[in-house]
Every structure is written in C-alpha cells, then in structure tokens.
Amino acid sequence: MSRRPPTPGGLSRRAVLRGAGAAVALPFLPSLLPRAERAHAADLAARPRFVAMYAPCGAYMPRFTPAGWGSQWTPGPTLEPLAPWKAQTTVLSGLTASATFSELDGFHRRATASWLTCTPIKATFDAGDLSNGWSLDQVLADSRDAAQAWPSLQLAPRIGNLRIEPELHYSMVYMQTVSWRGGLPMTGLSSPSELWRRLVGTGAADWSEMEQTLERLRGRSVLDRVLDDLDAVQQRAGADDSLRLDEYLTGLRELERSLDRPRVDDACGLEPPEGLEDEVLFAYEQQIDVMTDLLARLLACDLTRVATVMLAAAEPSTVRTWLGHTQSHHWISHHRDDPVLVEQYSAIDREQAGALAHFVGALAGTDDGVGGTLLDSTCVLYGGGMGDGMAHEPVNLPTVLVGSAGGRLRTGLHLDLEGRRLADLHLTLGRAFGLSLSSFGDSERIVDDLLA
C-alpha cells in the first residue's frame, strides 16, 4: 500500500515542525488542513489504537479481583489506581492461557512468549531455533494504514536482570518480548531516550545524541530549533488547535527535561540493581512513566497505532528497595501464603497497576483533535499469561481492558469468563478492530459480551 501523499499547502494530517537539524512530530490539528481534507483526516485520526501492557509473575488474585459483577463492581485494592476510569475499564476474570500447559519446566517463559500469540512455543535454548505464532499486536499492525512511520512499537524498559538457565528448556529470548512476527521476536526499545528519538528526529547527521544531551544540559531544547516553523504553524492554526498545540509542546518540553533528571543512584539514595548501567537507569516509576508518556504522544501524532509495553521481563530479579523489599519480584511472587510476602506481592501488583493508570491518564488527557481523547479511540490490554505466582498455572489470569477502541468494545464491566481461553479474547479484539478472523491461536469462539 502506498503512502498517502501530502495535502495541498505542504502539511499532512501528520504534521512535522522542522528546523536546523531537527524535526518534531505534531498531533492532529484539523484547522491546518484544507476543508476538503478535514473529514477524511478526522476519520483517520479516530481509527482505533491498540496497546498491550505486560505485567510479569501473575498477581495475588484475592486483591486483584473486583467485588461484584457486571456493571455493579468495585475495584479491589490492586486496581484502585484505575478507579477514576472505572467507566472505561473492563476486568475479565477466569481466563485460561491453555497454550502454555506443558510438563516441562520454564513456565515463566511460556507464559510470556505465548501471552499475545496463544501458541505453544518450541522447547529450545537455541536462539536461532525459536518457534512461535503471530502475536495479536503484529496481526493488528499488519492490517493498519501504511501511513504510520512505525506499524508497531515494542517498549521493554531495562528493569532487573535476566535469569539464564539452560535447564529450563527454553531460550531466554522467550523472556524478553511478547511481540512475535512470523515466529520471530520483535526487539524492544529499552530506554526513554531511544523512544524520544522516535518522536523528535534530528534531521542532520552532524547533530549527534551526545550533542542533543549537551543542548539540554545547557538549558536549550530541541524545540528551540523549530521556532520559525512553529510561528508559521501557530499563525495558521485556529483557536482550539493553537491551544492544543501549546499544551502539547509544553508537555513535550517537560518530557525532554525528564530525560536529564538525576538517575536512581543519586536521586533516591538507592543502589542500582547489579548488572545495569547507572547512566541509563531511571527510578522504576520514572522510567516506565516517561516511556508511556512518550508513547501517548507518538499515538497522538499518528506515528504508530499499535504498541506493546513490558513492565519487566519474565522472572524479574529487581529488588524494590523503594518499597522496603529485600527480595526480588520473582522470589516474592512464590509467596507460599506468607502474610509478609503476600503484602509485598500485592504492593508490586498495585505499583504495576499504577503504571497502567498513569498511561491511561496520559491518554485521557490528550485531545485527539476530533472532539474526544486518545483514550476514546484506544484499547489497552493489561495482564500476562500467569495467574497467581505461587501456583505457576495459566488459569484465572489477571486481565484488564481500558478503553473502547472507538466504541467497538463494551466497558465498565467485570465479567466472569469461567475458564474461557485467552485466545477467545484475542479473537474478539481482532474482530472489534475490523479483522475478519475465523480463529486466533487455539481460540474456540468470540466473547460476545465484550462487543458493543
């Protein structure tokens, strides 16, 4: 499919500010387009977006599961951060990742790699001999409008070490990504700076990443390089778009400054986990939140419509000293019903739900240019392929949907799917996004209660 040509007047629906060695993507600003183009551009801007956010090591389900069913439900302690968006949230209880059942060790790797594919993975430690299906994000990306600069993005922040254990039968690659295309793993962006460069291109070979950092340390912004183009755009923009542009650029400057804030070792008085580079390590919440804030802006600028976010790799060895923990997330998840470990496990679950809530807040706070917000046209799938971390079973998966994908999905519900296959959910989401799928992975039938 060929790319859509620029609209008359030199500005497309995905506008870019350009200057000396810089290019800054802008959100949809309808007043910049000729009237004849606005309806078509608005239709494109409102097309649904999909983000999958993976949380490792399952969850302590008694505190994750809401009280009540249908529309009469109340978030449990873990999902309280999502309370402001309860009407846009659906919690799905009782799902089973049937494709991950196996007699072999290495459940974490199966639960991670198969989460979005619902396909059994090949037991091999050879990274050149991997086998998996297509993940849902890649199926959706393959069907999207080719106008996006990136059909999909994969975010995998560097949080915690990876356990390398050949005896577990499965390559460590299976731990590192939930996005698979044609059986091959999709590599993730691992730092906020990498994602920033997707949003703000240098446009010049002589303006290196180091020079960009020096510019920020001198108090200068990449936005200062596009002021002339910005003035021209602001003169053409209508009142609503001018306000939206100002809010967008203000947020962008704040994100740019966040890239140079003190890292965890000197900002919080904490020792960085062994094996990580100090210069790239943000405090945990800061790294995740900055990356999802940047992702929200990439979605707003229509640079992508499909993404995955891994809050950590499988079997994360991160010790959350900021929560008072002395053991890793993975170790704590084997809680053995010990009251202290249950409290710590639940605190991690809530922190991860807080990362989801932060991203949802960024989407809800971003105007889509057509009378709504990014959250209105997005579906965020949150969860993983493991239920309770102690049991190590792919049953009763912690699963949340936020956003209706432009009215295609019902929201504000707590549904008991009573052992239904995870693949049924993925099949349903594919149908909601307009795909004529007859099956997905080991699916059996769609979840009718989810479709609007």
RONUVEX-843042 format. One record per residue: residue in three letters; x, y, z of N, C-alpha, C, O in turn. Coordinates in steps of 0.02 Angstrom, whole numbers, plus 50000, padded with zeros to 5 digits. Layout:
! residues N
ALAXYZXYZXYZXYZ ...
//
This chain:
! residues 452
MET500434994050000500005000050000500445006250000500905006750041 SER500325010849955500735016849952500535021750006499975021750031 ARG501015026050024500875031050074500425036450046500465038049986 ARG500005039150088499565044450068499965050750054500375052650096 PRO499885054149996500285059949979500125065850024499575066150053 PRO500605070550031500475076550071499875080450045499745080449985 THR499525083650090498945087550070499185094150041499745096350056 PRO498765097550001498955103949975499115108750031498825108450085 GLY499605113250018499805118050069500395115650109500645119250153 GLY500635109350095501265107150125501195103850192501705101750220 LEU500605103150221500525099950286500065093850278499515094450252 SER500295088050301499875082150300499515081650367499605085850411 ARG499095076450374498745075550437499245073750492499075074250551 ARG499845071550474500365070350523500895075750513501405074450481 ALA500775081650540501205087350529501855086650568501885083350620 VAL502375089950542503035089850573503315096950572503295100350521 LEU503585099050630503955105350632504685103950615504975099150640 ARG504965108050571505655106950550506075113150563505825118850561 GLY506705111950578507165117450589507875115050577507975110050543 ALA508365118650604509065116950593509235110450628509345110250688 GLY509255105050589509435098550617508925095450662509105091350705 ALA508285097250656507775094450700507125093650663506965097350616 ALA506735088750684506065087650658505625085150715505785080050745 VAL505085088750730504665087150788503955085450763503625089650731 ALA503735079350778503065077250756502535080950796502635082350855 LEU501965082350764501405085750795500785081450796500725076950754 PRO500325082750843499685079150843499245081650786499415086450752 PHE498665078350777498195080250725497905087150741497605088250794 LEU497985091850693497735098750700497295100250640497555102550589 PRO496645099050644496215099450585496205106250552496105106650492 SER496295111650590496255118350559496815119750511496785124450472 LEU497345115650512497905116550466497765113550397498135114750350 LEU497235109550392497095106150330496575109950288496155113450316 PRO496615109250222496075111850180495405108650200495395102850220 ARG494865112350195494215109850217494035103150185493755098750217 ALA494215102350121494045096150086494395090050116494175084450106 GLU494955091250152495335085750180495135084050251495305078650276 ARG494755088450284494675087750357494255081550376494415078150425 ALA493735080250339493305074550357493695067950351493645063650395 HIS494075067250297494465061150288494995060650342495095055250370 ALA495335066150356495865066050407495575064550476495885061050515 ALA494975067250490494655066050555494485058650562494545055750615 ASP494265055550506494105048450508494735044350523494695039550562 LEU495295046250494495915042750507496135043650580496375039050612 ALA496065049850605496265051250673495865047350724496115045750778 ALA495245045650707494805042150754494865034550749494545030950789 ARG495265031950703495335024750696495655021850759496065025150791 PRO495475015650777495675012950842496425011550848496765010050799 ARG496655012150909497345010750927497355005150978496885004251017 PHE497895001250978497954995551023498624995651058499144996451026 VAL498614994951124499224994351165499134988551213498634988051248 ALA499624984151215499624978551262500174979851314500754980851296 MET499994979751377500464980951432500534974551472500054972151503 TYR501144971751472501274965251503501544966151574502014969951585 ALA501244962651622501474962651691501704955551709501304950851704 PRO502334954551730502594947851743502374945051810502144948651854 CYS502464938551817502394934951882501684934851909501584934051969 GLY501184935551866500494934951888500294940351938500554945951936 ALA499824938751982499584943552032499264939652089499054933952081 TYR499234942952147498874939952203498134941352192497884946752206 MET497784936252167497114937252139496584939252190496114942852171 PRO496614937152254496094939552301496074947152307495534949952320 ARG496634950652296496634957852299496584961152231496414967052225 PHE496724957252179496654959852110495934959752088495704964452054 THR495564954552106494884953552081494394958552112494374959252173 PRO493994961952071493504966752098492954963252137492854957152131 ALA492594967052176491984964652210491384966252165491324971852140 GLY490944961352156490354962452114490474960652042491044959752020 TRP489914960152004489944957851935489544962551890489184966951913 GLY489624961351825489274965551777489484972851784490084974251790 SER489004977251784489154984451792489174986451866489364992151882 GLN488994981851911488974983351983489604980552016489564975552052 TRP490164983552004490784981052033491194986852061491114992652043 THR491634984952107492084989752139492794987252134492914981352150 PRO493264991352114493954989052108494224986552175494084989552227 GLY494594980952173494934978552233495544982952248495684987652210 PRO495904981452301496484985652320496994986452265497284991852257 THR497114981252226497624981652173497434986452118497854990252094 LEU496804986452099496584990452041496294997252062496005000752020 GLU496364999152125496125005752146496405011552106496055016452095 PRO497035011152082497295016752040496875018051978496905023451950 LEU496495013051955496075013851895495385016551911494985017551865 ALA495235017851974494555020051993494305026151954493715026351937 PRO494735031051939494475036851901494225035051831493845038751801 TRP494445029251806494235027151738493835020751741493845016751694 LYS493465019651795493065013551803492575012751745492475007151721 ALA492275018151722491785017751668492095015651602491755013151558 GLN492755016651596493105014751534493475008051542493845005951497 THR493385004751599493774998851615493324992651618492774992851645 THR493584987151591493264980651598493774975651626494324974951598 VAL493594972251680494024967251710493754960351691493154959051697 LEU494194956051667493994949351644494294944151691494894943351695 SER493874940651727494094935351772493974928551739493524927851697 GLY494384923651758494264916851736494584914751671494444909251647 LEU494994918951640495314916951577495864911851589496194911851641 THR495974907451540496484902251543496934902651482496684902951425 ALA497594902751492498074902551436498224895351420498754892751438 SER497774892151386497824884951376498424882851334498654877151340 ALA498684887351293499254885651250499904884751290500404882251263 THR499914886751353500534886451392500574880251436501084879351469 PHE500064876051438500104869951477500664865451450500714864251390 SER501084862851495501624858451474501894855051536501824857551592 GLU502204849251527502524845651582503224848251595503524846551646 LEU503494852251551504184854651556504234860451605503744863951618 ASP504844861451633504984867451672504994873451624504984872651563 GLY505034879351654505084885351612504414888751599504314891651547 PHE503964888251648503294891051638503304898651626502924901151585 HIS503744902251661503774909551652503894911251579503604916051553 ARG504324907551547504494909051477503914907451431503784911151383 ARG503574901951444502984900451403502434905651415502114907951367 ALA502334907551478501794912251494501924919151464501454922851449 THR502554920951454502724927351425502674927151349502324931151319 ALA503024922351318503054922051245502384920551213502244922751157 SER501954916751248501314914751219500734919351237500174918351214 TRP500864924551278500314928751302499914931851245499304931751247 LEU500244934451195499884937651139499824933151078499494934951030 THR500154927351079500104922851021499614917151032499314914650985 CYS499534915151096499114909351113499314903251072498894899451048 THR499974902451063500264896951025500804893651067501204897251098 PRO500824887051070501374883751108502044885551077502124885351015 ILE502544887151118503204888751092503634882551091503504877651127 LYS504144882751050504594876951043505084876751101505374881951120 ALA505164870851131505644869951185506344869551156506564864251133 THR506704875151158507384875451133507754880951169507464886151186 PHE508404879751181508814885051210509214888551155509584893251169 ASP509134886351094509494889151037509094895151010508534894350985 ALA509374901251016509024907250994508904907250919508494911150895 GLY509254903050882509144902650810508634897350791508514896250731 ASP508334894150840507864888650826507194889850861506854885050879 LEU507004896250870506384897950904505774896650861505814896550799 SER505214895550893504584894650857504014897350898503934895650956 ASN503604901650867503024904550900502544906750845502724906650786 GLY501954908850864501474911350815501514918850808501984922050833 TRP501024921750773500974929050767500624931650830500104929050850 SER500904936850859500574939950917500024944650893500034947050837 LEU499554945950937498974950050919499184956950895498904959450846 ASP499674959950928499884966650906500144966550834500024971250797 GLN500504961250815500774960950748500234959350696500274961750639 VAL499744955450715499174954350669498814961050656498624962550600 LEU498714964950710498384971450701498834976250662498584979850620 ALA499484976250677499944980750641499954979150567500014983750525 ASP499904972850551499934970850480499324973150441499334973350380 SER498794974950476498174976950443498074984550443497584987050416 ARG498544988250475498444995450484498614999350421498944996850376 ASP498385005550420498545010350368499305011250364499635012350415 ALA499585010650303500315010950296500605017850307501215018850303 ALA500185022750323500435029550333500835030350397501205035250405 GLN500775025650445501145026250507501895025450495502105021150456 ALA502295029550528503015028950522503255022150549503715019150522 TRP502925019850603503085013350632502445009450639502015011250680 PRO502355004050601501744999950607501624997550678501044996750699 SER502164996450716502094994650787502724996550823503254997250793 LEU502664997450889503234998750932503234993850990502704991851014 GLN503824991951011503904987451068504324991051121504904992851107 LEU504054991951180504414995151235504584989951287504144986451312 ALA505224989551304505454984651354505974987851398506564986751388 PRO505764991851447506244995451490506734990751524506574985051540 ARG507354993251534507874989251567507754989451642508024993751677 ILE507364984751666507214984351738507374977351761507014972651744 GLY507894976451799508054969851827508474965651780508514966951721 ASN508774960451808509194955951770508784950151742508224948951762 LEU509094946651694508774940751666509114934451695509724934151701 ARG508714929551712508984923151734509144918951673508724918051629 ILE509754916451669509974912551612510074905351636510584903651666 GLU509574901151624509584894351650509414889451594508834888251579 PRO509934886551562509814881851507509364876051526509004873351484 GLU509384874051589509004868151609508254869251606507864864551613 LEU508034875451595507314876851592507024875451523506434876751512 HIS507424872951477507194870451412507054875951361506994874551301 TYR506994882251382506784887451336507294893151334507564895151385 SER507424895651275507884901251266507674907251306507074908451316 MET508154911251331508004917251368507654922451323507344927151349 VAL507704921751258507354926351212506604926251225506264931351219 TYR506344920451244505634919851259505424924251318504834925751326 MET505904926251360505754930251418505724937751403505444941551442 GLN505994939751346506144946751334505644950551292505684956651287 THR505174947051261504694950451218504034946751217504014940651223 VAL503494950451209502834947451200502604948351128502054946251110 SER503024951551087502834953151018503214948650970503824948450969 TRP502834944950928503124940050883502814940750813502204941550806 ARG503234940350764503004941150694503294935450652503904934950643 GLY502854931250626503094925750585503554921050623504014918150594 GLY503434920350689503844916050730504474919150755504854915950792 LEU504614925550736505224928850757505074934250809504564937750804 PRO505514935050859505394940150911505514947150885505964948350845 MET505094951850908505174958850891505584962250946505414961751005 THR506104965650927506554968850975506234975051005505914978950970 GLY506324975951071506014981551105506494987351116507094986451122 LEU506214993451119506594999351139506654999251214506154998151249 SER507255000451240507374999251311507505005451353507635004851413 SER507495011351323507615017351363507185023151339507015023351280 PRO507015027751383506635033651363506975037651307506635040351263 SER507645037951308507995041851257507895038851187507825042551139 GLU507875032151183507755028951118507065030851092506975032151033 LEU506575030851137505895032351116505825039751098505465041551052 TRP506175044051135506175051251120506395052551049506115056751014 ARG506915048851027507165049950959506685047750906506745049750848 ARG506185043450924505655041750876505175047650867504875048450814 LEU505105051650920504645057250918504975063550890504655067450855 VAL505605064350906505975070350885506585068050845507085065950874 GLY506535068550779507095066650737507605072250733507415078150735 THR508245070550727508755075750722508755078950653508865084950647 GLY508645074950601508635077750534509315079850509509365082450454 ALA509845078750547510515080750524511025075950553511025074350613 ALA511475073650510511965068850532512465071750581512775068050619 ASP512545078450581513045081450623512785083350692513155086350732 TRP512155081750706511885083350772511765076750808511235073750804 SER512275074450844512275067750874511855067550937511635072750962 GLU511765061550962511395060751026511765064351082511445067451125 MET512435063951082512815067451134512695074951130512625078351181 GLU512675077651068512565084751061511855086651083511765092051112 GLN511375082351071510695083651096510695084051172510375088551201 THR511045079351204511085079451277511425085751303511195088851351 LEU511965087751270512315093851290511865099951283511875104451325 GLU511465100051229511005105551220510515106051278510385111551303 ARG510255100251301509775100351356510115102451421509825106051461 LEU510735100051431511095101851491511255109351494511335112251548 ARG511295112551435511395119751432510745123651439510725129751435 GLY510205119951450509565123151457509205124551392508715128151390 ARG509455121651337509155122651272508735116551253508895110951273 SER508215117651216507765112351196507805111151121507945115751083 VAL507675104851101507625103551029507065107750998507095109250939 LEU506565109551039506025113651013506255120650993505955123850951 ASP506805122951023507075129551005507325129650933507375135050903 ARG507475123750905507725123450837507175123950785507315124550725 VAL506555123550807506005123650758505545129650769504975129550747 LEU505795134850803505365140550820505085144050759504505146150760 ASP505485144750706505235148250647504645144550617504135147550599 ASP504715137950611504165133950584503565134050631502995134150609 LEU503695134050697503165134350745502765140750739502155140650743 ASP503105146350730502755152750722502285152550662501725154950666 ALA502525149550607502105149150547501495144850558500945146450536 VAL501585139250594501025134750608500515138150653499915137650641 GLN500755141550705500295144750752499885150250719499315151450738 GLN500165153650670499795158750634499235155750592498725158950582 ARG499325149650569498825146350527498295142650569497735141550546 ALA498475140650630498035136450670497445140550697497515146450712 GLY496875137150702496285140150734496395140650809496885138150836 ALA495925143850843495995145050915496055138550955496485137850998 ASP495615133650940495635127350977496285123650964496595121051011 ASP496495123350901497115119850884497725123450912498215120250931 SER497705130050915498265133850943498345132151017498915131351041 LEU497785131651054497815129851124498075122751132498485121351175 ARG497825118151090498035111251093498785110651078499145106751110 LEU499025114451029499725114251011500155116751069500685113851083 ASP499935122051102500315124751158500355119651215500885118751244 GLU499795116251230499795111151283500255105351264500605102651306 TYR500235103451201500635097851178501385099451185501765095351211 LEU501585105351162502295107151163502535108351235503115106951250 THR502105110951278502285111751348502435104951379502925104151415 GLY502005100051366502115093251391502745090251362503095086451396 LEU502885091751298503485089051265504115091851297504605088251307 ARG504115098351313504695101251347504815098051416505375096751435 GLU504265096651451504325093451517504615086451510505045084451549 LEU504395082751459504665076051447505405076451429505805072351451 GLU505575081351388506275082151369506715083451430507255080651436 ARG506475087651475506855089051536506925082751579507435081751613 SER506405078551578506425072551620506975067751599507205063651639 LEU507195068151536507715063651512508385065051546508825060851546 ASP508465071051575509095072851606509035073951681509485076851712 ARG508485071551711508435071851784508915066951816509135062251782 PRO509075067851879509535063151912509275056051909508675054851914 ARG509735051251900509545044251896509435041451967509525045052016 VAL509255035251970509045032352034509605032252085509465032852145 ASP510245031652063510775030852113510895037352152511075037052210 ASP510795043252120510895049352158510245052952173510245057552214 ALA509695051052142509055054452154508705051652215508355055252250 CYS508775045152227508385041952280508815038852334508555036052382 GLY509465039352327509905036352377509895028852375510025025552425 LEU509725025852316509675018652311510255015852270510515019252226 GLU510445009752285510955006452245510615003352184510124999752192 PRO510875004452123510565001452064510654993952065511164991452090 PRO510174990152039510244982952036510874980851999511064984151950 GLU511194975552021511814973251992511724971751918511224968851897 GLY512204973751878512194972151807511894977351763511894976551702 LEU511634982851791511334988051749511804994051747512164995451794 GLU511784997751691512205003551682511885009551718511315011251705 ASP512265012651763511995018151802511735023751758511235026851775 GLU512085025151702511905030951664511235030251627510965035151602 VAL510975024251622510335023451587509775021351635509225019951612 LEU509915021151699509415018551746509025024151780509305027851821 PHE508405024851763507955029451798507665025751858507695019651862 ALA507375029551905506955026351955506395022651918506165024751865 TYR506185016951948505725012451912505115016051885504965015851825 GLU504745019451930504135022851907504285028151855503905029151808 GLN504845031651864505025037051817505145034251747504905036951698 GLN505525028751743505685025951677505045023651642504935025351583 ILE504625019951677504015017551646503565023351627503295023551571 ASP503475028051673503015033551660503255038051603502845040251562 VAL503905039451600504165043651546504065040051479503875043351430 MET504185033551476504105029951414503375029651391503235030251332 THR502905028651438502205028451418501945035451401501495036151359 ASP502215040651434502035047451413502265048851342501895051851303 LEU502865046551325503105047351257502685043251208502535045551153 LEU502505037251229502085033051185501415036451172501175036251115 ALA501115039651222500485043251212500565048651159500115049751119 ARG501135051951158501255057251108501375054251039501175057250989 LEU501705048551037501795045250972501125043050943501015043550883 LEU500675040750986500005038950964499625045150941499275044950891 ALA499695050650978499345056850961499575059550894499185062450857 CYS500215058550878500495060950815500385056050758500615057150702 ASP500045050550772499905045350723500545042450693500555040350635 LEU501075042250733501685039150711501655031550719502025027950687 THR501195029250761501045022150767500345021550796500085026250826 ARG500035015750786499375014350816499385007850855498875005850883 VAL499945004450857499994998050890500644997850930501174999650903 ALA500614995650993501214995251034501134990051088500584988251108 THR501704987551112501724983351172502204986651223502704989751204 VAL502034985851286502454988451340502564982751390502084980051417 MET503194980851402503354975951453503574979651515504084983151514 LEU503214978851569503414982151631504054979051659504414982251698 ALA504194972951641504824969551657504834963051617504314960851593 ALA505414960151611505464953651580505194948251627505074949651686 ALA505114942251601504904936751644505424935451698506014936751688 GLU505204932851755505644931251811506084937251831506684936451838 PRO505794943151841506194949051856506554948551923506254946551973 SER507194950351923507594949951984507634956752019508024957552066 THR507254961651996507254968152028507054967752101506544964652118 VAL507454970752144507284971252215507024978352227507394983252220 ARG506394978852245506084985452254506254988252323505844988152369 THR506864990652329507084993352392506674999552410506595001052469 TRP506405003052360505985008852374505325007052407504985011352434 LEU505135000552404504544998152439504734994552504504304991852538 GLY505374994652520505604991352580505734983852571505804980352621 HIS505764981452509505854974352497506604972552497507024976652481 THR506744966352516507434963852516507514957952469508064955252462 GLN506964955852437506984950352389506694952752323506354957852319 SER506834948852271506614950752203505864949752193505544946152231 HIS505604953052142504904952152123504764944752112504264942152137 HIS505194941352074505064934252059505054930152124504614925952132 TRP505534931252168505564927452230504944928652272504654923952299 ILE504734934952278504144936652318503504933552289503054931652327 SER503474932852222502864930052192502744922852213502174920452210 HIS503264919352235503184912552264503024913352338503404911152381 HIS502464916352353502334918952420502154913752473502204915052532 ARG501944907852450501784902352497501284904452550501274901652605 ASP500864909252534500354911952580500644914952643500294915852693 ASP501294916552642501594920052698501324927152700501364930652650 PRO501054929452756500724936052759501184941852738500954946452704 VAL501814941452757502284946852738502384946952663502374952252632 LEU502494941052633502614940752561501984942452522502024945552469 VAL501404940552548500774942452515500714950052512500494952752461 GLU500884953452567500864960752568501344963652517501174968352481 GLN501934960852513502434963452466502234962052394502304966452350 TYR501974956052381501744954252314501174958952293501164961252237 SER500714960152338500154964552323500384971752309500104975252267 ALA500904973852346501164980652335501474981252265501404986452233 ILE501804976052242502084976052174501514976152123501534979952074 ASP501004972052134500424971952090500114978952084499954981252029 ARG500044982252141499734988952141500194993952105499944998352070 GLU500844993352115501304997952080501244997052004501245001951967 GLN501194990851982501124989651911500454992151885500414995051830 ALA499914991251924499274994151905499315001751903498965004951864 GLY499725004551947499835011751946500165014151882500015019551857 ALA500625010051855500935011651791500405011651735500415015951691 LEU499955006751737499405006651690498975012951697498795016151648 ALA498805014651759498375020551771498715026851747498385031351720 HIS499375027451755499735033351731499665033951655499535039351629 PHE499755028451620499695028451547498975030151526498875034051480 VAL498495027151559497795028651544497655036051555497305039151515 GLY497925038851609497845045951621498145050151566497865055251548 ALA498725048051540499035051751485498595051451423498525056451388 LEU498295045751409497835045051351497215049251362496985052751316 ALA496935048951422496315052751437496445060251435495975064051422 GLY497055062351448497215069451449497455072151383497675077851379 THR497435068051330497685070151265497105070751216496775065851201 ASP496985076751191496465078151142496635074551077497195074851053 ASP496135071251047496265067750984496135072050923496235069750866 GLY495915078250934495805082750877495135082050843494975085850798 VAL494745077250865494085076250833493535076150886493015072950876 GLY493645079650940493125080350991493155075451048492705075351090 GLY493675071351051493735066551105494445066251131494825070951122 THR494605060751163495285059751189495585053551158495225049451128 LEU496235052651166496555046651141496275040351173496235035151141 LEU496065040851237495785035051270495145032751235495005026751233 ASP494765037351208494145035551175494265030851115493855026451102 SER494825031751081494945027851020495465022351031495705019350983 THR495635020951094496155016051109495885010351151495415011251190 CYS496165004551141496054998851187496724996951216497194995351180 VAL496774997151282497384994951317497234988251350496784987751392 LEU497604983151331497554976551362498114975951413498704976851396 TYR497934974351475498424973751529498384966751559497834964151569 GLY498954963751572498954957151605499564953151587500094955851573 GLY499484946551588500024941951573499754934851569499154933751576 GLY500204930051558499994923151548500014918851609499974912751604 MET500084921851669500104918151732499574920751779499444926751783 GLY499264916251816498784918151867499154920051931499544924751931 ASP499034916451985499394917652047500114915152040500224909552016 GLY500594919252062501294917452054501504911352092501964907852071 MET501174909852147501364903952186501154897652150501534892752149 ALA500584897552120500324891552088500684889952022500714884152002 HIS500944895151988501274894051924500814890451875501004885651843 GLU500204892851870499724889951824499414895351780499344901151801 PRO499254893651718498974898551671498214899151677497864899251626 VAL497964899551738497234899851749497064906151788497474908851824 ASN496444908451779496194914451811496704920151804496944922951853 LEU496854921851741497364926851726497134933851746496554935551737 PRO497584937851775497414944851789497374948651723497874949751690 THR496774950751704496674953751637496204959751642495664959351671 VAL496434965251612496044971451613496054974451543496564974351509 LEU495484977051522495434981151462495234988151482494774989051521 VAL495574993151455495395000151467495315003551399495755003251356 GLY494745006751389494595010051326494165005751281494194999551283 SER493755009051241493255005451200493465004651127493075002051087 ALA494065006951109494295006651039493795010150993493595007450942 GLY493595016151013493125019950972492415017350974492055017750925 GLY492205014751033491525012351041491415005351017490845003051014 ARG491935001751000491864994950975491814989751031491564984251020 LEU492034991651091492024986951148491604989751204491574995851215 ARG491264985351241490894987351300491384988451357491884984851363 THR491244993251399491684994851455491274995651519490664995351518 GLY491634996551575491304997451639491034991051668490534991051704 LEU491354985351651491084978751671491604974551708492214975651701 HIS491354969851748491764964451774491424957951752490874956451774 LEU491774954151709491484948251679491844941951704492454941851709 ASP491454936751718491734930251736491714925951673491184923851651 LEU492304924451645492334920651583492404913151596492454909251548 GLU492414911151659492324904151679492754899251640492504894351613 GLY493414900651637493864895951605493944896751530494284892851498 ARG493614901851501493694902951429494424903951411494824906151453 ARG494604902451350495294902951328495494910251315495094914251290 LEU496114911851333496384918451319496334920051245496224925851227 ALA496414915051203496384916151131495694918551109495634922051059 ASP495174916751146494504919351130494484926951138494154930351099 LEU494824929451189494864936751198495224939951139494994944951111 HIS495794937051118496174939951063495774939650998495794944350958 LEU495414934250987494984933750928494454939250930494314942450879 THR494164940450988493654945550996493944952550983493624956650949 LEU494534953851008494854960350996495014961350922494924966750895 GLY495244956050891495374956550819494744958150780494764962350734 ARG494194955050797493544956550764493344963750778493104967250733 ALA493434966050840493244972950858493644977950817493394983350802 PHE494254976250799494674980650759494554979850684494924982450643 GLY494044976050667493834975650597494154970050557494074969850496 LEU494504965450590494814959950554494324954150545493944952650591 SER494334951050488493884945350475494234938850494494344934550452 LEU494404938250558494754932250583494244926750598493734928050629 SER494394920750575493964915050593494224911550656493844908050690 SER494874912550671495164909650731495794913550748496054917350708 PHE496024912350809496654915250831496974910450881496664908850931 GLY497584908250866497894903350910497444897350921497214894350873 ASP497314895650984496884889950999496184892151019495864889051062 SER495954897550989495294900251007494734895450989494804891050947 GLU494164896451022493564892451008492994896850982492664895050933 ARG492884902751015492344907150993492454914051024492824914751072 ILE492124919050996492204925851021491834926751088491394922851106 VAL492034931851124491704933651187491174938951171491324944851168 ASP490564936651160490034941151137489894946851185489724952351163 ASP489974945651250489824950851299490284956851295490134962151323 LEU490844956151259491314961751254491164966451196491344972351198 LEU490834963951144490724967951084490144972551093489604970651115 ALA490244978851074489714983951080489184982951027488704986651024 
//
